Amino acid sequence: MNKPAMPNSFRTGPDEQGMFGIFGGRFVAETLMPLILDLEEQWNKAKNDPEFKAELQNLSTHYAGRPSKLYFAEGLTKHLGGAKVYFKREDLNHTGSHKINNCLGQILLAKRMGKKRIIAETGAGQHGVASATVAARFGYPCVVYMGATDVARQSPNVFRMKLLGAEVRPVTAGHGTLKDAMNEALRDWVTNVEDTYYLIGTAAGPHPYPELVRDFQAVIGTEARAQILEQEGRLPDVIIAAVGGGSNAIGLFHPFLDDKDVRIIGIEAGGRGLDGVEHCASMNAGKPGVLHGNRTYLLQNADGQILDGHSISAGLDYPGVGPEHSWLRDSGRVQYEPILDDEALEAFQLTTRVEGIIPALESAHAIAHAMKIVPKMDKDQIVIVNLSGRGDKDVHTVANMLGMEI
């Protein structure tokens, strides 16, 4: 496949149709199109509105706890014996992950649009918790769709959502994971277009969601860029983030995309290996297709049916990826690599032991890749890993994998 022509800037786009090259768009039911167009119009007004930006900034600072810290991981750096490793500490945000950044932005959009009911989908539960949190903060009823498989493996987050007043609806269709939860949320939205706002959790879905989620999450990379310049006096050599749908990754990557000397690496869930179907590495083992309102790389069989995939991490257990990632893959600007379940588990344990930080299994995938490349780098080089969430939610999964009981 020929690579597309290199753009003047990787930070432009999408175009007016919501396309990043051949990816993106809005492939939705006719009943949803007026709502999508209204959302786009409101978003275009909001992003240039000083009052909207000021309210989001105020909530981000005083409610969510931004800016998050850029932390020199001295223990991991010493253990690996190569480049300096920094963690962007999104795990320190209110609710424990990067998801709150996007949820605060979107709840303000919902309020602006006069919507009275919030729905969301969730895999690992962190977006569900963040959605339930902002709904509670603003006094909206909230329904969270969650695959039955994920309900079982993320029970602490299910309880948190219920404490926050949300209704959690388990989805038994398919494998009962994130793809199935998103299908049900879209069905709900089509049925309740008048009063309902769909708070999408990742940089996927129909336009303008990939753009607006990216822009709400870009605070991660904007802060990290300023923080590393302050702490080291220069930009990093490599930045790494885990990619499920891809919101934490695009949030870190976007402000660095035009820094040509910064190598950017996205990490997909390699599951039990790319030879079979028990993985979620859509950009390494998938092909373009349409799912959840946008064209992107997807795991598909020979007939074009979407495969369910597998990952130890509920947040990476999605058979597609945000369309901007697909465009960045094909343009060659970002490199996407798979990490296996066992490698992520090893990184989870090592980080916990040498840093006193329990990372989310999603983030552990990114750390696992750092463990591969850092020892081969010079000691004066710098790697930033996005620590997108904390691992409290994953202790039961890890205990089961290690054959231990809690």
C-alpha positions as CSV (number, residue, x, y, z in Angstrom):
1,M,0.0,0.0,0.0
2,N,1.4,3.4,-1.0
3,K,1.8,5.9,1.9
4,P,-0.3,9.0,1.5
5,A,1.5,12.3,0.8
6,M,3.0,13.8,3.9
7,P,0.9,16.7,5.1
8,N,2.4,20.1,6.1
9,S,1.2,19.4,9.6
10,F,-0.1,16.2,11.3
11,R,-2.1,18.4,13.6
12,T,-4.7,19.6,11.0
13,G,-7.8,17.6,10.2
14,P,-10.2,16.1,10.2
15,D,-11.8,17.7,7.1
16,E,-15.4,19.1,7.1
17,Q,-16.7,15.5,6.6
18,G,-14.8,14.3,9.6
19,M,-12.3,12.4,7.5
20,F,-8.6,11.8,8.4
21,G,-7.5,10.8,4.9
22,I,-9.7,7.8,4.1
23,F,-10.6,7.2,7.7
24,G,-13.3,8.6,9.9
25,G,-16.6,10.1,8.7
26,R,-20.1,9.6,10.0
27,F,-21.8,6.3,9.1
28,V,-24.9,6.6,11.3
29,A,-28.6,5.9,11.2
30,E,-30.7,8.6,9.4
31,T,-32.4,9.4,12.7
32,L,-29.1,10.2,14.3
33,M,-27.8,12.5,11.6
34,P,-29.6,15.7,12.7
35,L,-28.3,15.1,16.3
36,I,-24.7,14.6,15.0
37,L,-24.9,17.8,13.0
38,D,-26.3,19.7,15.9
39,L,-23.4,18.3,18.1
40,E,-20.9,19.4,15.5
41,E,-22.4,22.9,15.4
42,Q,-22.4,23.2,19.2
43,W,-18.9,21.8,19.4
44,N,-17.6,24.3,16.8
45,K,-19.1,27.1,18.8
46,A,-18.0,25.8,22.2
47,K,-14.3,25.3,21.3
48,N,-14.0,29.0,20.4
49,D,-16.1,30.3,23.4
50,P,-14.0,31.8,26.2
51,E,-16.7,31.1,28.7
52,F,-16.8,27.4,27.8
53,K,-13.0,27.2,28.0
54,A,-12.9,29.0,31.3
55,E,-15.5,26.7,32.9
56,L,-13.6,23.6,31.6
57,Q,-10.3,25.0,32.9
58,N,-11.8,25.7,36.3
59,L,-13.3,22.2,36.6
60,S,-10.1,20.6,35.4
61,T,-8.0,22.5,38.0
62,H,-10.2,22.4,41.0
63,Y,-12.3,19.3,40.5
64,A,-10.1,16.9,38.5
65,G,-6.8,18.1,39.9
66,R,-4.9,19.2,36.8
67,P,-2.2,19.6,35.8
68,S,-1.2,16.0,36.4
69,K,2.5,15.4,37.3
70,L,5.3,14.4,35.0
71,Y,7.3,12.0,37.2
72,F,10.8,10.8,36.8
73,A,10.6,7.0,37.3
74,E,13.9,6.6,39.0
75,G,13.4,3.1,40.2
76,L,12.4,1.8,36.7
77,T,15.1,3.8,35.0
78,K,17.8,2.2,37.3
79,H,16.3,-1.2,36.8
80,L,16.3,-1.0,33.0
81,G,19.7,0.7,32.8
82,G,19.2,2.9,29.8
83,A,17.2,6.0,28.9
84,K,15.5,8.1,31.5
85,V,11.9,7.1,32.0
86,Y,9.2,9.6,32.8
87,F,5.5,8.8,33.6
88,K,2.7,11.2,32.8
89,R,0.6,10.6,35.9
90,E,-3.0,10.6,34.6
91,D,-3.6,8.0,37.4
92,L,-3.5,10.9,39.8
93,N,-6.6,12.6,38.3
94,H,-9.9,12.5,40.1
95,T,-11.5,9.1,39.4
96,G,-8.1,7.5,38.7
97,S,-7.5,7.9,34.9
98,H,-7.5,10.2,31.9
99,K,-11.2,9.7,31.3
100,I,-12.3,12.6,33.5
101,N,-10.6,15.1,31.0
102,N,-13.1,14.1,28.2
103,C,-16.1,13.6,30.5
104,L,-15.8,17.2,31.9
105,G,-15.7,18.6,28.4
106,Q,-18.6,16.6,27.1
107,I,-20.9,17.2,30.2
108,L,-20.5,20.9,29.5
109,L,-21.5,20.3,25.9
110,A,-24.5,18.3,27.0
111,K,-25.5,21.1,29.3
112,R,-25.0,23.6,26.5
113,M,-27.3,21.5,24.2
114,G,-30.0,21.3,26.9
115,K,-29.9,17.5,27.2
116,K,-31.3,15.9,30.4
117,R,-30.0,12.3,30.3
118,I,-26.5,10.9,29.9
119,I,-25.6,7.5,28.4
120,A,-22.2,6.0,28.1
121,E,-20.4,2.8,27.2
122,T,-17.4,1.4,29.2
123,G,-15.0,-1.5,29.1
124,A,-12.6,-1.3,32.0
125,G,-15.1,0.8,33.8
126,Q,-13.0,3.9,34.1
127,H,-15.0,5.9,31.5
128,G,-18.2,4.6,33.2
129,V,-17.0,5.9,36.6
130,A,-15.9,9.2,35.1
131,S,-19.3,9.6,33.3
132,A,-21.2,8.7,36.4
133,T,-19.0,11.2,38.3
134,V,-19.7,14.2,36.1
135,A,-23.4,13.2,35.8
136,A,-23.6,13.3,39.6
137,R,-21.7,16.6,39.7
138,F,-24.2,18.2,37.3
139,G,-27.3,16.4,38.5
140,Y,-28.1,14.3,35.4
141,P,-29.4,10.7,35.4
142,C,-26.8,8.4,33.8
143,V,-27.1,4.9,32.2
144,V,-23.8,3.1,31.6
145,Y,-23.7,0.1,29.1
146,M,-21.0,-2.4,30.0
147,G,-20.4,-5.9,28.6
148,A,-21.3,-8.7,31.0
149,T,-17.7,-10.1,30.7
150,D,-16.4,-6.7,31.8
151,V,-19.0,-6.4,34.6
152,A,-17.6,-9.6,36.1
153,R,-13.9,-8.6,35.8
154,Q,-14.3,-5.0,36.8
155,S,-16.6,-5.4,39.8
156,P,-15.0,-2.6,41.9
157,N,-15.8,0.0,39.1
158,V,-19.3,-1.3,38.7
159,F,-19.9,-0.7,42.4
160,R,-18.4,2.8,42.2
161,M,-20.8,3.7,39.3
162,K,-23.8,2.5,41.3
163,L,-22.6,4.5,44.3
164,L,-22.5,7.6,42.1
165,G,-26.1,7.0,41.1
166,A,-25.7,5.6,37.7
167,E,-27.6,2.6,36.3
168,V,-25.3,-0.1,35.0
169,R,-26.8,-2.2,32.2
170,P,-24.9,-5.4,31.5
171,V,-24.7,-6.4,27.8
172,T,-24.8,-10.1,27.1
173,A,-24.6,-9.9,23.3
174,G,-21.4,-11.1,21.6
175,H,-18.5,-11.6,24.0
176,G,-20.0,-9.1,26.4
177,T,-17.2,-6.6,26.0
178,L,-16.6,-3.0,24.9
179,K,-17.8,-3.4,21.3
180,D,-21.1,-4.9,22.5
181,A,-21.6,-2.2,25.1
182,M,-21.1,0.5,22.4
183,N,-23.6,-1.2,20.1
184,E,-26.2,-1.0,22.9
185,A,-25.5,2.6,23.7
186,L,-25.9,3.5,20.1
187,R,-29.3,1.7,20.0
188,D,-30.4,3.6,23.1
189,W,-29.3,6.9,21.5
190,V,-31.3,6.3,18.4
191,T,-34.4,5.6,20.5
192,N,-34.0,8.6,22.8
193,V,-32.5,11.3,20.5
194,E,-34.5,14.2,22.0
195,D,-33.3,14.3,25.6
196,T,-30.2,12.1,25.6
197,Y,-26.5,12.9,25.2
198,Y,-24.2,10.1,24.3
199,L,-20.9,10.6,26.2
200,I,-18.5,8.6,24.1
201,G,-15.4,7.5,26.0
202,T,-12.8,7.2,23.3
203,A,-11.5,9.0,20.2
204,A,-13.8,6.9,17.9
205,G,-17.4,6.9,16.7
206,P,-18.9,9.3,14.1
207,H,-17.6,12.8,13.5
208,P,-17.2,15.1,15.6
209,Y,-16.5,12.6,18.4
210,P,-12.9,11.6,17.4
211,E,-12.0,15.3,17.1
212,L,-13.7,16.6,20.2
213,V,-12.4,13.7,22.4
214,R,-8.9,14.2,21.1
215,D,-9.1,17.9,21.8
216,F,-10.3,17.3,25.4
217,Q,-7.5,14.8,25.9
218,A,-4.8,16.9,24.3
219,V,-4.3,18.5,27.7
220,I,-2.1,15.4,28.5
221,G,0.4,16.1,25.7
222,T,0.3,19.9,26.1
223,E,1.2,19.6,29.7
224,A,3.8,16.8,29.2
225,R,5.5,18.9,26.5
226,A,5.8,21.9,28.7
227,Q,6.8,19.9,31.8
228,I,9.6,18.0,30.0
229,L,11.0,21.3,28.6
230,E,11.0,22.7,32.2
231,Q,12.5,19.6,33.8
232,E,15.0,18.5,31.1
233,G,15.3,21.6,28.9
234,R,14.4,19.6,25.8
235,L,11.8,17.4,24.2
236,P,11.7,13.6,24.7
237,D,13.3,11.1,22.3
238,V,10.3,8.8,22.5
239,I,6.7,9.0,23.8
240,I,4.6,5.8,24.3
241,A,0.9,5.2,25.1
242,A,-1.4,2.2,25.1
243,V,-4.1,2.2,22.3
244,G,-7.6,0.7,22.7
245,G,-10.0,3.1,21.1
246,G,-7.1,5.5,21.5
247,S,-8.1,8.5,23.6
248,N,-5.2,8.6,26.1
249,A,-2.8,8.0,23.3
250,I,-4.1,10.6,20.9
251,G,-4.2,13.0,23.9
252,L,-0.5,12.5,24.5
253,F,0.5,12.3,20.8
254,H,-1.3,15.2,19.2
255,P,0.8,18.1,20.7
256,F,4.0,16.3,19.6
257,L,3.0,15.3,16.1
258,D,4.9,18.1,14.4
259,D,8.0,17.6,16.5
260,K,9.9,15.5,13.9
261,D,12.6,14.3,16.3
262,V,10.1,12.8,18.7
263,R,9.5,9.1,18.0
264,I,5.8,8.2,18.8
265,I,4.8,4.7,19.6
266,G,1.3,3.4,20.2
267,I,0.9,0.0,21.9
268,E,-1.9,-2.4,21.0
269,A,-3.1,-5.4,22.9
270,G,-1.3,-8.4,21.5
271,G,-3.3,-10.7,23.8
272,R,-2.1,-14.3,23.4
273,G,-0.3,-13.6,20.1
274,L,-1.1,-12.3,16.6
275,D,-1.1,-15.8,15.0
276,G,-4.7,-16.5,16.1
277,V,-7.7,-14.2,16.9
278,E,-7.1,-13.8,20.7
279,H,-5.7,-10.2,20.5
280,C,-7.0,-6.7,19.8
281,A,-4.2,-5.5,17.5
282,S,-6.4,-4.0,14.7
283,M,-3.6,-1.9,13.1
284,N,-1.1,-4.8,13.1
285,A,-3.6,-7.6,12.1
286,G,-6.7,-5.9,10.8
287,K,-7.9,-4.1,7.7
288,P,-10.1,-1.0,7.1
289,G,-13.8,-1.3,7.5
290,V,-16.8,0.5,9.2
291,L,-17.8,0.1,12.8
292,H,-19.6,2.5,15.3
293,G,-20.1,5.2,12.8
294,N,-16.5,5.6,11.4
295,R,-14.1,4.0,8.9
296,T,-11.0,2.7,10.6
297,Y,-8.8,-0.4,11.0
298,L,-10.8,-3.3,12.4
299,L,-10.4,-7.0,13.2
300,Q,-12.4,-8.8,10.6
301,N,-12.8,-12.3,9.2
302,A,-12.7,-13.1,5.5
303,D,-16.4,-12.2,5.1
304,G,-15.9,-8.8,6.8
305,Q,-17.6,-9.8,10.0
306,I,-16.1,-8.0,13.1
307,L,-14.2,-10.3,15.3
308,D,-14.4,-10.0,19.1
309,G,-10.7,-10.2,19.9
310,H,-9.2,-10.6,23.4
311,S,-7.0,-8.7,25.9
312,I,-6.1,-9.2,29.5
313,S,-7.0,-5.5,29.8
314,A,-10.7,-4.6,29.5
315,G,-9.9,-1.1,28.3
316,L,-7.9,-2.4,25.3
317,D,-10.5,-5.1,24.5
318,Y,-11.9,-3.4,21.4
319,P,-11.6,-4.7,17.8
320,G,-11.1,-1.3,16.3
321,V,-9.3,2.0,16.9
322,G,-10.0,5.7,16.5
323,P,-9.7,6.9,12.9
324,E,-7.0,9.4,13.5
325,H,-4.7,6.6,14.7
326,S,-5.4,4.7,11.5
327,W,-4.4,7.8,9.5
328,L,-1.3,8.3,11.6
329,R,-0.4,4.6,11.0
330,D,-0.7,4.8,7.3
331,S,1.1,8.1,7.1
332,G,4.0,6.5,9.0
333,R,4.2,9.3,11.6
334,V,3.2,6.9,14.5
335,Q,4.5,3.4,15.0
336,Y,2.1,0.8,16.4
337,E,3.4,-2.3,18.2
338,P,1.6,-5.2,20.0
339,I,2.3,-6.3,23.5
340,L,1.2,-9.7,24.8
341,D,-0.8,-10.3,28.0
342,D,2.2,-11.9,29.7
343,E,4.4,-9.0,28.9
344,A,1.9,-6.5,30.3
345,L,1.5,-8.6,33.4
346,E,5.3,-8.6,33.9
347,A,5.3,-4.8,33.5
348,F,2.5,-4.4,36.0
349,Q,4.4,-6.3,38.6
350,L,7.7,-4.7,38.0
351,T,6.3,-1.1,38.1
352,T,4.5,-1.9,41.3
353,R,7.7,-3.3,42.9
354,V,10.3,-0.7,41.8
355,E,8.1,2.4,41.8
356,G,5.5,1.8,44.4
357,I,2.9,2.6,41.7
358,I,0.2,0.1,40.7
359,P,-0.5,0.9,37.0
360,A,-3.7,0.1,35.1
361,L,-3.2,-3.0,32.9
362,E,-3.8,-0.7,29.9
363,S,-0.8,1.5,30.9
364,A,1.2,-1.7,31.7
365,H,1.2,-2.5,28.0
366,A,2.9,0.8,27.3
367,I,5.4,0.3,30.1
368,A,6.1,-3.2,28.7
369,H,7.3,-1.7,25.5
370,A,9.4,0.8,27.3
371,M,11.0,-2.2,29.1
372,K,12.0,-3.5,25.6
373,I,13.5,-0.3,24.2
374,V,14.9,1.6,27.1
375,P,17.9,-0.7,27.9
376,K,19.1,-0.3,24.3
377,M,19.0,3.5,24.5
378,D,21.6,6.0,25.8
379,K,21.4,7.2,29.4
380,D,21.0,10.8,28.3
381,Q,17.9,9.9,26.2
382,I,14.4,10.5,27.5
383,V,11.2,8.3,27.2
384,I,7.8,9.5,28.4
385,V,5.2,6.8,29.1
386,N,1.5,7.8,29.6
387,L,0.4,6.2,32.8
388,S,-3.2,6.6,31.8
389,G,-4.8,5.1,34.9
390,R,-4.2,3.3,38.2
391,G,-4.5,-0.4,38.7
392,D,-6.8,-0.8,41.6
393,K,-9.5,-1.9,39.2
394,D,-7.3,-4.7,37.9
395,V,-6.1,-6.4,41.1
396,H,-8.7,-9.2,40.8
397,T,-7.7,-9.9,37.2
398,V,-4.0,-10.0,38.1
399,A,-4.6,-12.2,41.1
400,N,-6.5,-14.7,38.9
401,M,-3.7,-14.6,36.3
402,L,-1.1,-15.3,39.0
403,G,-3.3,-18.0,40.6
404,M,-3.7,-16.1,43.8
405,E,-6.8,-15.3,45.9
406,I,-7.7,-11.9,47.3
